[in-house]
């Protein structure tokens, strides 16, 4: 049956948030890390953890992030003060939030610029060149025109000659 923490233990743990603590397990193993959270069952959430292995030279093994079940804990003790104060944690959180906000705004602005470019391309008036009809100056049309003129002059001269007779 899991043991529940008393009000005194909870208040004690609340003061240790962001502090480096040492957790001793029922089997004798020891883990040290920064306390980030806990619950009413005394389950603990630690970051930057190191397992301390009891040997003549005391070896240390890096673990990182760990969740510890409260029913496995024998004792906890304070190792050192928090690496950062609460105000420093708040400042870091605010700074990260601002950086994220500016990054999101920049992405939105870039997307808007791209859309504006596409819109401009679509709505841009197409250049229509007016084509003026130029007379064709190829040899065939010249020959036809000359032949037509000849025919006209030939008719005129043939009419004149027929009238004169």
PyMOL CGO cylinders between C-alpha atoms (Angstrom):
from pymol import cmd
from pymol.cgo import CYLINDER

trace = [
    CYLINDER, 0.00, 0.00, 0.00, 1.58, 3.34, -0.96, 0.3, 1, 1, 1, 1, 1, 1,
    CYLINDER, 1.58, 3.34, -0.96, 2.29, 5.69, 1.85, 0.3, 1, 1, 1, 1, 1, 1,
    CYLINDER, 2.29, 5.69, 1.85, 0.89, 9.20, 1.54, 0.3, 1, 1, 1, 1, 1, 1,
    CYLINDER, 0.89, 9.20, 1.54, 2.96, 12.20, 2.49, 0.3, 1, 1, 1, 1, 1, 1,
    CYLINDER, 2.96, 12.20, 2.49, 1.84, 14.25, 5.42, 0.3, 1, 1, 1, 1, 1, 1,
    CYLINDER, 1.84, 14.25, 5.42, 1.20, 17.99, 5.28, 0.3, 1, 1, 1, 1, 1, 1,
    CYLINDER, 1.20, 17.99, 5.28, 4.62, 18.66, 6.82, 0.3, 1, 1, 1, 1, 1, 1,
    CYLINDER, 4.62, 18.66, 6.82, 6.44, 16.61, 4.16, 0.3, 1, 1, 1, 1, 1, 1,
    CYLINDER, 6.44, 16.61, 4.16, 4.55, 18.36, 1.37, 0.3, 1, 1, 1, 1, 1, 1,
    CYLINDER, 4.55, 18.36, 1.37, 5.41, 21.80, 2.75, 0.3, 1, 1, 1, 1, 1, 1,
    CYLINDER, 5.41, 21.80, 2.75, 9.03, 20.71, 3.14, 0.3, 1, 1, 1, 1, 1, 1,
    CYLINDER, 9.03, 20.71, 3.14, 9.19, 19.46, -0.46, 0.3, 1, 1, 1, 1, 1, 1,
    CYLINDER, 9.19, 19.46, -0.46, 7.50, 22.63, -1.75, 0.3, 1, 1, 1, 1, 1, 1,
    CYLINDER, 7.50, 22.63, -1.75, 10.40, 24.64, -0.32, 0.3, 1, 1, 1, 1, 1, 1,
    CYLINDER, 10.40, 24.64, -0.32, 12.88, 22.38, -2.11, 0.3, 1, 1, 1, 1, 1, 1,
    CYLINDER, 12.88, 22.38, -2.11, 11.54, 22.98, -5.64, 0.3, 1, 1, 1, 1, 1, 1,
    CYLINDER, 11.54, 22.98, -5.64, 14.47, 23.94, -7.94, 0.3, 1, 1, 1, 1, 1, 1,
    CYLINDER, 14.47, 23.94, -7.94, 16.95, 22.85, -5.22, 0.3, 1, 1, 1, 1, 1, 1,
    CYLINDER, 16.95, 22.85, -5.22, 19.38, 19.99, -5.71, 0.3, 1, 1, 1, 1, 1, 1,
    CYLINDER, 19.38, 19.99, -5.71, 18.36, 17.07, -3.52, 0.3, 1, 1, 1, 1, 1, 1,
    CYLINDER, 18.36, 17.07, -3.52, 19.64, 13.58, -2.80, 0.3, 1, 1, 1, 1, 1, 1,
    CYLINDER, 19.64, 13.58, -2.80, 17.13, 10.72, -2.84, 0.3, 1, 1, 1, 1, 1, 1,
    CYLINDER, 17.13, 10.72, -2.84, 17.95, 7.49, -1.02, 0.3, 1, 1, 1, 1, 1, 1,
    CYLINDER, 17.95, 7.49, -1.02, 15.95, 4.46, -2.19, 0.3, 1, 1, 1, 1, 1, 1,
    CYLINDER, 15.95, 4.46, -2.19, 14.78, 1.46, -0.15, 0.3, 1, 1, 1, 1, 1, 1,
    CYLINDER, 14.78, 1.46, -0.15, 17.39, -0.72, -1.88, 0.3, 1, 1, 1, 1, 1, 1,
    CYLINDER, 17.39, -0.72, -1.88, 20.19, 1.68, -0.86, 0.3, 1, 1, 1, 1, 1, 1,
    CYLINDER, 20.19, 1.68, -0.86, 20.84, 3.32, -4.23, 0.3, 1, 1, 1, 1, 1, 1,
    CYLINDER, 20.84, 3.32, -4.23, 21.21, 7.10, -4.36, 0.3, 1, 1, 1, 1, 1, 1,
    CYLINDER, 21.21, 7.10, -4.36, 20.18, 9.63, -7.00, 0.3, 1, 1, 1, 1, 1, 1,
    CYLINDER, 20.18, 9.63, -7.00, 20.94, 13.32, -6.91, 0.3, 1, 1, 1, 1, 1, 1,
    CYLINDER, 20.94, 13.32, -6.91, 19.18, 15.95, -9.06, 0.3, 1, 1, 1, 1, 1, 1,
    CYLINDER, 19.18, 15.95, -9.06, 17.20, 19.17, -9.23, 0.3, 1, 1, 1, 1, 1, 1,
    CYLINDER, 17.20, 19.17, -9.23, 13.67, 18.77, -7.85, 0.3, 1, 1, 1, 1, 1, 1,
    CYLINDER, 13.67, 18.77, -7.85, 11.10, 20.03, -10.35, 0.3, 1, 1, 1, 1, 1, 1,
    CYLINDER, 11.10, 20.03, -10.35, 7.89, 18.61, -8.94, 0.3, 1, 1, 1, 1, 1, 1,
    CYLINDER, 7.89, 18.61, -8.94, 6.11, 16.16, -6.63, 0.3, 1, 1, 1, 1, 1, 1,
    CYLINDER, 6.11, 16.16, -6.63, 2.62, 14.95, -5.75, 0.3, 1, 1, 1, 1, 1, 1,
    CYLINDER, 2.62, 14.95, -5.75, 0.65, 13.72, -2.73, 0.3, 1, 1, 1, 1, 1, 1,
    CYLINDER, 0.65, 13.72, -2.73, 2.14, 10.21, -3.09, 0.3, 1, 1, 1, 1, 1, 1,
    CYLINDER, 2.14, 10.21, -3.09, 5.63, 11.73, -2.83, 0.3, 1, 1, 1, 1, 1, 1,
    CYLINDER, 5.63, 11.73, -2.83, 6.37, 10.83, -6.44, 0.3, 1, 1, 1, 1, 1, 1,
    CYLINDER, 6.37, 10.83, -6.44, 9.27, 13.07, -7.46, 0.3, 1, 1, 1, 1, 1, 1,
    CYLINDER, 9.27, 13.07, -7.46, 10.30, 14.63, -10.74, 0.3, 1, 1, 1, 1, 1, 1,
    CYLINDER, 10.30, 14.63, -10.74, 14.05, 15.35, -10.98, 0.3, 1, 1, 1, 1, 1, 1,
    CYLINDER, 14.05, 15.35, -10.98, 16.20, 16.81, -13.76, 0.3, 1, 1, 1, 1, 1, 1,
    CYLINDER, 16.20, 16.81, -13.76, 19.97, 16.76, -14.34, 0.3, 1, 1, 1, 1, 1, 1,
    CYLINDER, 19.97, 16.76, -14.34, 20.19, 13.56, -12.28, 0.3, 1, 1, 1, 1, 1, 1,
    CYLINDER, 20.19, 13.56, -12.28, 23.29, 11.64, -11.31, 0.3, 1, 1, 1, 1, 1, 1,
    CYLINDER, 23.29, 11.64, -11.31, 23.28, 8.15, -9.82, 0.3, 1, 1, 1, 1, 1, 1,
    CYLINDER, 23.28, 8.15, -9.82, 25.87, 7.85, -7.08, 0.3, 1, 1, 1, 1, 1, 1,
    CYLINDER, 25.87, 7.85, -7.08, 27.22, 4.30, -7.00, 0.3, 1, 1, 1, 1, 1, 1,
    CYLINDER, 27.22, 4.30, -7.00, 28.75, 3.37, -3.66, 0.3, 1, 1, 1, 1, 1, 1,
    CYLINDER, 28.75, 3.37, -3.66, 32.13, 1.82, -4.35, 0.3, 1, 1, 1, 1, 1, 1,
    CYLINDER, 32.13, 1.82, -4.35, 35.52, 2.52, -2.79, 0.3, 1, 1, 1, 1, 1, 1,
    CYLINDER, 35.52, 2.52, -2.79, 35.99, 5.30, -5.40, 0.3, 1, 1, 1, 1, 1, 1,
    CYLINDER, 35.99, 5.30, -5.40, 32.28, 6.42, -5.50, 0.3, 1, 1, 1, 1, 1, 1,
    CYLINDER, 32.28, 6.42, -5.50, 31.35, 6.37, -9.18, 0.3, 1, 1, 1, 1, 1, 1,
    CYLINDER, 31.35, 6.37, -9.18, 28.82, 8.76, -10.71, 0.3, 1, 1, 1, 1, 1, 1,
    CYLINDER, 28.82, 8.76, -10.71, 26.58, 7.95, -13.65, 0.3, 1, 1, 1, 1, 1, 1,
    CYLINDER, 26.58, 7.95, -13.65, 24.64, 10.67, -15.49, 0.3, 1, 1, 1, 1, 1, 1,
    CYLINDER, 24.64, 10.67, -15.49, 20.94, 9.88, -15.90, 0.3, 1, 1, 1, 1, 1, 1,
    CYLINDER, 20.94, 9.88, -15.90, 19.29, 13.19, -16.84, 0.3, 1, 1, 1, 1, 1, 1,
    CYLINDER, 19.29, 13.19, -16.84, 15.51, 13.37, -16.37, 0.3, 1, 1, 1, 1, 1, 1,
    CYLINDER, 15.51, 13.37, -16.37, 13.80, 10.90, -14.00, 0.3, 1, 1, 1, 1, 1, 1,
    CYLINDER, 13.80, 10.90, -14.00, 10.44, 10.21, -12.35, 0.3, 1, 1, 1, 1, 1, 1,
    CYLINDER, 10.44, 10.21, -12.35, 10.69, 8.46, -8.98, 0.3, 1, 1, 1, 1, 1, 1,
    CYLINDER, 10.69, 8.46, -8.98, 7.77, 6.59, -7.41, 0.3, 1, 1, 1, 1, 1, 1,
    CYLINDER, 7.77, 6.59, -7.41, 7.17, 7.67, -3.82, 0.3, 1, 1, 1, 1, 1, 1,
    CYLINDER, 7.17, 7.67, -3.82, 6.83, 4.11, -2.51, 0.3, 1, 1, 1, 1, 1, 1,
    CYLINDER, 6.83, 4.11, -2.51, 10.50, 3.43, -3.41, 0.3, 1, 1, 1, 1, 1, 1,
    CYLINDER, 10.50, 3.43, -3.41, 11.90, 6.44, -1.50, 0.3, 1, 1, 1, 1, 1, 1,
    CYLINDER, 11.90, 6.44, -1.50, 13.51, 5.96, 1.92, 0.3, 1, 1, 1, 1, 1, 1,
    CYLINDER, 13.51, 5.96, 1.92, 14.70, 9.55, 2.49, 0.3, 1, 1, 1, 1, 1, 1,
    CYLINDER, 14.70, 9.55, 2.49, 15.48, 12.88, 0.82, 0.3, 1, 1, 1, 1, 1, 1,
    CYLINDER, 15.48, 12.88, 0.82, 18.03, 15.48, 1.78, 0.3, 1, 1, 1, 1, 1, 1,
    CYLINDER, 18.03, 15.48, 1.78, 19.09, 18.91, 0.56, 0.3, 1, 1, 1, 1, 1, 1,
    CYLINDER, 19.09, 18.91, 0.56, 22.40, 19.02, -1.30, 0.3, 1, 1, 1, 1, 1, 1,
    CYLINDER, 22.40, 19.02, -1.30, 22.55, 22.66, -2.37, 0.3, 1, 1, 1, 1, 1, 1,
    CYLINDER, 22.55, 22.66, -2.37, 20.51, 25.77, -3.00, 0.3, 1, 1, 1, 1, 1, 1,
    CYLINDER, 20.51, 25.77, -3.00, 18.77, 26.17, -6.35, 0.3, 1, 1, 1, 1, 1, 1,
    CYLINDER, 18.77, 26.17, -6.35, 20.94, 26.92, -9.33, 0.3, 1, 1, 1, 1, 1, 1,
    CYLINDER, 20.94, 26.92, -9.33, 18.62, 29.80, -10.21, 0.3, 1, 1, 1, 1, 1, 1,
    CYLINDER, 18.62, 29.80, -10.21, 16.35, 31.90, -8.03, 0.3, 1, 1, 1, 1, 1, 1,
    CYLINDER, 16.35, 31.90, -8.03, 12.60, 32.05, -8.69, 0.3, 1, 1, 1, 1, 1, 1,
    CYLINDER, 12.60, 32.05, -8.69, 12.99, 35.49, -10.26, 0.3, 1, 1, 1, 1, 1, 1,
    CYLINDER, 12.99, 35.49, -10.26, 15.71, 34.18, -12.57, 0.3, 1, 1, 1, 1, 1, 1,
    CYLINDER, 15.71, 34.18, -12.57, 13.44, 31.28, -13.58, 0.3, 1, 1, 1, 1, 1, 1,
    CYLINDER, 13.44, 31.28, -13.58, 10.64, 33.78, -14.33, 0.3, 1, 1, 1, 1, 1, 1,
    CYLINDER, 10.64, 33.78, -14.33, 12.98, 36.01, -16.34, 0.3, 1, 1, 1, 1, 1, 1,
    CYLINDER, 12.98, 36.01, -16.34, 14.22, 33.06, -18.38, 0.3, 1, 1, 1, 1, 1, 1,
    CYLINDER, 14.22, 33.06, -18.38, 10.63, 31.92, -19.01, 0.3, 1, 1, 1, 1, 1, 1,
    CYLINDER, 10.63, 31.92, -19.01, 9.60, 35.42, -20.11, 0.3, 1, 1, 1, 1, 1, 1,
    CYLINDER, 9.60, 35.42, -20.11, 12.63, 35.74, -22.37, 0.3, 1, 1, 1, 1, 1, 1,
    CYLINDER, 12.63, 35.74, -22.37, 11.93, 32.37, -24.01, 0.3, 1, 1, 1, 1, 1, 1,
    CYLINDER, 11.93, 32.37, -24.01, 8.29, 33.38, -24.49, 0.3, 1, 1, 1, 1, 1, 1,
    CYLINDER, 8.29, 33.38, -24.49, 9.32, 36.69, -26.08, 0.3, 1, 1, 1, 1, 1, 1,
    CYLINDER, 9.32, 36.69, -26.08, 11.77, 34.91, -28.39, 0.3, 1, 1, 1, 1, 1, 1,
    CYLINDER, 11.77, 34.91, -28.39, 9.07, 32.45, -29.38, 0.3, 1, 1, 1, 1, 1, 1,
    CYLINDER, 9.07, 32.45, -29.38, 6.58, 35.28, -29.98, 0.3, 1, 1, 1, 1, 1, 1,
    CYLINDER, 6.58, 35.28, -29.98, 9.04, 37.20, -32.16, 0.3, 1, 1, 1, 1, 1, 1,
    CYLINDER, 9.04, 37.20, -32.16, 9.86, 34.05, -34.11, 0.3, 1, 1, 1, 1, 1, 1,
    CYLINDER, 9.86, 34.05, -34.11, 6.16, 33.39, -34.71, 0.3, 1, 1, 1, 1, 1, 1,
    CYLINDER, 6.16, 33.39, -34.71, 5.59, 37.01, -35.74, 0.3, 1, 1, 1, 1, 1, 1,
    CYLINDER, 5.59, 37.01, -35.74, 8.53, 36.82, -38.14, 0.3, 1, 1, 1, 1, 1, 1,
    CYLINDER, 8.53, 36.82, -38.14, 7.16, 33.62, -39.71, 0.3, 1, 1, 1, 1, 1, 1,
    CYLINDER, 7.16, 33.62, -39.71, 3.73, 35.21, -40.13, 0.3, 1, 1, 1, 1, 1, 1,
    CYLINDER, 3.73, 35.21, -40.13, 5.28, 38.33, -41.66, 0.3, 1, 1, 1, 1, 1, 1,
    CYLINDER, 5.28, 38.33, -41.66, 7.31, 36.22, -44.10, 0.3, 1, 1, 1, 1, 1, 1,
    CYLINDER, 7.31, 36.22, -44.10, 4.19, 34.30, -45.12, 0.3, 1, 1, 1, 1, 1, 1,
    CYLINDER, 4.19, 34.30, -45.12, 2.31, 37.57, -45.66, 0.3, 1, 1, 1, 1, 1, 1,
    CYLINDER, 2.31, 37.57, -45.66, 5.12, 38.89, -47.84, 0.3, 1, 1, 1, 1, 1, 1,
    CYLINDER, 5.12, 38.89, -47.84, 5.08, 35.73, -49.93, 0.3, 1, 1, 1, 1, 1, 1,
    CYLINDER, 5.08, 35.73, -49.93, 1.31, 35.96, -50.33, 0.3, 1, 1, 1, 1, 1, 1,
    CYLINDER, 1.31, 35.96, -50.33, 1.58, 39.62, -51.34, 0.3, 1, 1, 1, 1, 1, 1,
    CYLINDER, 1.58, 39.62, -51.34, 4.15, 38.70, -54.00, 0.3, 1, 1, 1, 1, 1, 1,
    CYLINDER, 4.15, 38.70, -54.00, 1.88, 35.97, -55.36, 0.3, 1, 1, 1, 1, 1, 1,
    CYLINDER, 1.88, 35.97, -55.36, -1.10, 38.32, -55.27, 0.3, 1, 1, 1, 1, 1, 1,
    CYLINDER, -1.10, 38.32, -55.27, 0.88, 40.99, -57.10, 0.3, 1, 1, 1, 1, 1, 1,
    CYLINDER, 0.88, 40.99, -57.10, 1.87, 38.52, -59.81, 0.3, 1, 1, 1, 1, 1, 1,
    CYLINDER, 1.87, 38.52, -59.81, -1.70, 37.35, -60.30, 0.3, 1, 1, 1, 1, 1, 1,
    CYLINDER, -1.70, 37.35, -60.30, -3.21, 40.84, -60.33, 0.3, 1, 1, 1, 1, 1, 1,
    CYLINDER, -3.21, 40.84, -60.33, -0.43, 42.39, -62.40, 0.3, 1, 1, 1, 1, 1, 1,
    CYLINDER, -0.43, 42.39, -62.40, -1.86, 43.68, -65.69, 0.3, 1, 1, 1, 1, 1, 1,
    CYLINDER, -1.86, 43.68, -65.69, -0.62, 41.71, -68.62, 0.3, 1, 1, 1, 1, 1, 1,
    CYLINDER, -0.62, 41.71, -68.62, 1.33, 43.67, -71.18, 0.3, 1, 1, 1, 1, 1, 1,
    CYLINDER, 1.33, 43.67, -71.18, -0.58, 43.53, -74.43, 0.3, 1, 1, 1, 1, 1, 1,
    CYLINDER, -0.58, 43.53, -74.43, 1.29, 44.64, -77.48, 0.3, 1, 1, 1, 1, 1, 1,
    CYLINDER, 1.29, 44.64, -77.48, -0.80, 46.28, -80.13, 0.3, 1, 1, 1, 1, 1, 1,
    CYLINDER, -0.80, 46.28, -80.13, 0.08, 44.92, -83.46, 0.3, 1, 1, 1, 1, 1, 1,
    CYLINDER, 0.08, 44.92, -83.46, -0.09, 47.34, -86.35, 0.3, 1, 1, 1, 1, 1, 1,
    CYLINDER, -0.09, 47.34, -86.35, -0.69, 45.78, -89.69, 0.3, 1, 1, 1, 1, 1, 1,
    CYLINDER, -0.69, 45.78, -89.69, 2.25, 46.42, -91.84, 0.3, 1, 1, 1, 1, 1, 1,
    CYLINDER, 2.25, 46.42, -91.84, 1.97, 45.84, -95.52, 0.3, 1, 1, 1, 1, 1, 1,
    CYLINDER, 1.97, 45.84, -95.52, 3.64, 42.68, -96.52, 0.3, 1, 1, 1, 1, 1, 1,
    CYLINDER, 3.64, 42.68, -96.52, 6.69, 43.37, -98.55, 0.3, 1, 1, 1, 1, 1, 1,
    CYLINDER, 6.69, 43.37, -98.55, 7.32, 39.93, -99.77, 0.3, 1, 1, 1, 1, 1, 1,
    CYLINDER, 7.32, 39.93, -99.77, 8.06, 39.34, -103.44, 0.3, 1, 1, 1, 1, 1, 1,
    CYLINDER, 8.06, 39.34, -103.44, 4.85, 37.48, -104.24, 0.3, 1, 1, 1, 1, 1, 1,
    CYLINDER, 4.85, 37.48, -104.24, 2.59, 40.33, -103.19, 0.3, 1, 1, 1, 1, 1, 1,
    CYLINDER, 2.59, 40.33, -103.19, 4.74, 42.80, -105.13, 0.3, 1, 1, 1, 1, 1, 1,
    CYLINDER, 4.74, 42.80, -105.13, 4.47, 40.68, -108.23, 0.3, 1, 1, 1, 1, 1, 1,
    CYLINDER, 4.47, 40.68, -108.23, 0.69, 40.41, -107.86, 0.3, 1, 1, 1, 1, 1, 1,
    CYLINDER, 0.69, 40.41, -107.86, 0.39, 44.15, -107.41, 0.3, 1, 1, 1, 1, 1, 1,
    CYLINDER, 0.39, 44.15, -107.41, 2.54, 44.80, -110.48, 0.3, 1, 1, 1, 1, 1, 1,
    CYLINDER, 2.54, 44.80, -110.48, 0.51, 42.31, -112.51, 0.3, 1, 1, 1, 1, 1, 1,
    CYLINDER, 0.51, 42.31, -112.51, -2.73, 44.02, -111.46, 0.3, 1, 1, 1, 1, 1, 1,
    CYLINDER, -2.73, 44.02, -111.46, -1.34, 47.43, -112.42, 0.3, 1, 1, 1, 1, 1, 1,
    CYLINDER, -1.34, 47.43, -112.42, -0.23, 46.05, -115.77, 0.3, 1, 1, 1, 1, 1, 1,
    CYLINDER, -0.23, 46.05, -115.77, -3.64, 44.59, -116.39, 0.3, 1, 1, 1, 1, 1, 1,
    CYLINDER, -3.64, 44.59, -116.39, -5.29, 47.93, -115.62, 0.3, 1, 1, 1, 1, 1, 1,
    CYLINDER, -5.29, 47.93, -115.62, -2.94, 49.84, -117.89, 0.3, 1, 1, 1, 1, 1, 1,
    CYLINDER, -2.94, 49.84, -117.89, -3.36, 47.21, -120.58, 0.3, 1, 1, 1, 1, 1, 1,
    CYLINDER, -3.36, 47.21, -120.58, -7.15, 47.57, -120.41, 0.3, 1, 1, 1, 1, 1, 1,
    CYLINDER, -7.15, 47.57, -120.41, -6.92, 51.34, -120.57, 0.3, 1, 1, 1, 1, 1, 1,
    CYLINDER, -6.92, 51.34, -120.57, -4.63, 51.24, -123.55, 0.3, 1, 1, 1, 1, 1, 1,
    CYLINDER, -4.63, 51.24, -123.55, -6.78, 48.62, -125.27, 0.3, 1, 1, 1, 1, 1, 1,
    CYLINDER, -6.78, 48.62, -125.27, -9.89, 50.77, -124.74, 0.3, 1, 1, 1, 1, 1, 1,
    CYLINDER, -9.89, 50.77, -124.74, -8.10, 53.81, -126.14, 0.3, 1, 1, 1, 1, 1, 1,
    CYLINDER, -8.10, 53.81, -126.14, -6.93, 51.90, -129.17, 0.3, 1, 1, 1, 1, 1, 1,
    CYLINDER, -6.93, 51.90, -129.17, -10.40, 50.52, -129.82, 0.3, 1, 1, 1, 1, 1, 1,
    CYLINDER, -10.40, 50.52, -129.82, -11.94, 53.99, -129.58, 0.3, 1, 1, 1, 1, 1, 1,
    CYLINDER, -11.94, 53.99, -129.58, -9.36, 55.45, -131.93, 0.3, 1, 1, 1, 1, 1, 1,
    CYLINDER, -9.36, 55.45, -131.93, -10.09, 52.90, -134.64, 0.3, 1, 1, 1, 1, 1, 1,
]
cmd.load_cgo(trace, "trace")
